[in-house]
Amino acid sequence: MPSRCTLIPIPDHQVSFQIDGAERLRWHFGALYPRPFFYPLIGPASGLSLTRMGHPGDPSHDHHRSIWFAHEKVSGVNFWSDATTSRVRQKQWLAYQDGDDEAVMAARLEWLDGHDPRPLMEQDLFAAVLPGPERETLLEIQTSFRPTADQLEFGKTNFGFFAVRVAKAISAFFGGGVLTNSTGATGEPAIFGKAAAWVDYSGEQPGGFKEGITYFDHPSNAGHPTTWHVREDGWMGASACFGGPRTTTQKEPLKLRYLLHAHRGPIDVKRADEVFRAFGKRSAFELVKAPGKHTAYAVRRKA
């Protein structure tokens, strides 16, 4: 029997994440863009993307590509803006693993400043899609940042590492959506710069479908609960360096875990707390040598 959750590499440097034969998410890693990203993330009620490419009203924010990795101050280099020479490139995929409970992609990315051919650091990424009830989707992210030098500093900034630009209809300003966090606060002024276990953006999609995205910070992350950078114009990001710089080393690379839950209806705080607790209990991923000669690596949950 075929697996319920599958990964399908497709042309133009893309990977389709599918559940029950229908696409829920897509990864883009071609050199056409300064850094890889996920688009779309399909809403369970509307069948439309819950995320968008770029700001609805400001062309200077085209670097907001749906769901993406970036940071403003990597050893002084700006990897957030498109107006620099810095680039994030996928060096190689390591594993595409299907399954009934989840499908997991493991890939290695390089962060290049645009001047030195050697990367400043490598980013190992695990991205897993898990099925929820009624076509809901969970995207679990586990990533680590290993410098090529002995150590590297991520400077103090609001911008980085993992950001989400929601669909226009979901945003508070352009579509009447609502920002909520795990403490019960609502709206940008009450959530921006505050610590919380999760933040949610929910609203009404075309056709009257209510749905949204809850973004969770894993309890194991340094500084948990993280500080959040959110905007009423439609984006949210866990700001790991909001309060100050962080250092990553070759021996102890910075490791982060996040979860996005594409859910039906407006935010249900009780249910979000349940999803958060379940996420906190799930084991981390690890890459292991695969048996046999046709697959180099396999992904498993740590015991």
PEWORA-V902212 format. One record per pair of residues at least 24 apart in sequence whose C-alpha atoms are under 8 Angstrom apart, sorted by sequence separation. I is the first residue (numbers start at 1). J is the second residue. D is the distance in whole Angstrom. If there is no record, write none. Layout:
# PEWORA-V902212
i	j	d
I	J	D
I	J	D
This chain:
# PEWORA-V902212
i	j	d
87	111	6
88	112	6
104	128	4
121	145	7
122	146	5
177	201	7
178	202	5
86	111	7
87	112	5
103	128	5
104	129	7
121	146	5
122	147	6
177	202	5
178	203	6
39	65	8
40	66	7
86	112	6
87	113	6
102	128	6
103	129	5
121	147	4
122	148	7
177	203	4
38	65	8
39	66	6
86	113	4
87	114	7
102	129	6
103	130	7
120	147	6
121	148	5
176	203	7
177	204	7
197	224	7
37	65	6
38	66	6
39	67	7
85	113	6
86	114	5
102	130	5
120	148	6
121	149	8
175	203	7
176	204	8
197	225	5
37	66	7
38	67	5
85	114	5
101	130	6
102	131	7
119	148	7
120	149	7
175	204	8
196	225	5
197	226	7
199	228	8
37	67	6
38	68	6
85	115	8
101	131	7
171	201	7
195	225	6
196	226	6
37	68	5
170	201	7
171	202	8
172	203	8
195	226	5
196	227	7
36	68	7
37	69	7
170	202	6
171	203	7
195	227	4
196	228	7
35	68	8
36	69	7
170	203	4
194	227	5
195	228	6
35	69	8
169	203	7
170	204	6
193	227	6
194	228	6
221	255	7
222	256	8
35	70	8
166	201	8
169	204	6
170	205	7
192	227	8
193	228	5
221	256	6
77	113	7
169	205	6
192	228	6
193	229	6
220	256	8
221	257	7
169	206	7
191	228	7
192	229	5
199	236	8
220	257	8
191	229	8
192	230	5
218	256	8
191	230	7
192	231	8
218	257	5
217	257	7
218	258	6
217	258	5
218	259	8
170	212	7
188	230	6
216	258	6
217	259	7
188	231	6
215	258	7
216	259	5
188	232	6
215	259	6
216	260	6
187	232	7
214	259	8
215	260	5
214	260	6
215	261	7
213	260	6
214	261	5
34	82	7
213	261	5
214	262	7
193	242	8
213	262	5
214	263	8
212	262	6
213	263	6
211	262	7
212	263	6
34	86	8
35	87	6
36	88	7
211	263	6
212	264	7
34	87	5
35	88	5
36	89	7
179	232	8
211	264	4
212	265	7
214	267	8
34	88	6
35	89	6
36	90	7
210	264	6
211	265	4
212	266	7
34	89	8
210	265	5
211	266	6
212	267	7
209	265	8
210	266	6
31	89	7
214	272	7
218	276	8
30	89	8
173	232	5
174	233	7
29	89	7
30	90	8
172	232	5
173	233	5
174	234	8
216	276	7
220	280	8
29	90	6
171	232	6
172	233	6
173	234	7
218	279	7
219	280	6
171	233	6
172	234	6
218	280	6
171	234	4
202	265	8
203	266	7
170	234	7
171	235	8
202	266	6
202	267	6
168	234	7
201	267	8
167	234	7
200	267	7
166	234	5
165	234	6
166	235	6
159	229	8
165	235	4
158	229	6
164	235	6
165	236	7
163	235	7
164	236	5
163	236	6
164	237	6
163	237	4
162	237	6
163	238	7
161	237	8
162	238	6
75	152	6
160	237	7
161	238	7
74	152	8
75	153	5
76	154	8
159	237	8
160	238	7
161	239	7
198	276	8
74	153	6
75	154	6
76	155	7
80	159	7
160	239	6
161	240	7
197	276	8
74	154	5
75	155	7
80	160	8
159	239	6
160	240	7
73	154	6
74	155	7
158	239	5
160	241	7
73	155	5
157	239	8
158	240	8
159	241	8
71	154	8
72	155	8
73	156	7
158	241	7
159	242	8
73	157	7
157	241	6
158	242	5
72	157	7
156	241	5
157	242	5
184	269	8
17	103	8
155	241	7
156	242	6
157	243	8
72	159	6
154	241	7
156	243	7
157	244	7
180	267	8
182	269	7
71	159	6
72	160	7
156	244	4
157	245	8
7	96	6
70	159	8
71	160	4
155	244	7
156	245	4
7	97	7
44	134	7
45	135	8
70	160	5
71	161	5
155	245	4
156	246	8
6	97	7
7	98	6
44	135	5
69	160	7
70	161	5
154	245	5
155	246	7
182	273	8
6	98	5
44	136	5
69	161	5
70	162	7
153	245	7
154	246	5
5	98	6
6	99	7
43	136	7
44	137	7
69	162	5
70	163	8
153	246	6
154	247	6
4	98	8
5	99	5
68	162	6
69	163	7
153	247	4
154	248	8
3	98	6
4	99	6
5	100	5
67	162	7
68	163	6
152	247	6
153	248	6
3	99	5
4	100	5
5	101	7
6	102	8
7	103	6
67	163	6
68	164	7
151	247	7
152	248	5
3	100	5
4	101	7
5	102	6
6	103	6
7	104	8
66	163	8
67	164	5
151	248	6
152	249	6
5	103	5
7	105	8
66	164	6
67	165	6
151	249	4
65	164	8
66	165	5
150	249	6
151	250	6
64	164	8
65	165	7
66	166	7
149	249	8
150	250	6
64	165	6
147	248	7
149	250	7
146	248	7
147	249	6
148	250	7
145	248	7
146	249	6
147	250	6
146	250	5
146	252	8
147	253	8
146	253	5
145	253	5
146	254	7
144	253	6
145	254	5
55	165	8
144	254	5
145	255	7
54	165	7
144	255	4
17	129	7
19	131	7
53	165	7
56	168	6
143	255	6
144	256	6
24	137	7
51	164	7
52	165	6
142	255	7
143	256	5
51	165	6
52	166	6
142	256	6
143	257	6
51	166	4
52	167	5
142	257	4
50	166	6
51	167	4
52	168	7
141	257	5
142	258	7
50	167	5
51	168	8
140	257	8
141	258	5
49	167	7
56	174	8
140	258	6
141	259	6
140	259	5
50	170	7
139	259	6
140	260	7
138	259	7
139	260	5
138	260	6
139	261	7
138	261	5
5	129	8
137	261	6
138	262	6
5	130	7
136	261	7
137	262	5
5	131	8
136	262	6
137	263	7
136	263	5
136	264	7
142	284	8
142	285	7
48	205	8
46	205	7
126	285	7
46	206	8
46	207	7
50	212	7
46	209	6
50	213	7
45	209	6
46	210	8
45	210	7
46	211	8
45	211	7
44	211	7
43	211	7
43	212	7
55	233	8
55	234	8
106	287	8
106	299	8
104	299	7
95	296	8
97	298	7
94	296	8
95	297	6
97	299	7
94	297	6
95	298	6
95	299	7
50	262	8
44	262	7
43	262	6
44	263	6
45	264	6
42	262	8
43	263	7
44	264	6
41	262	8
43	264	8
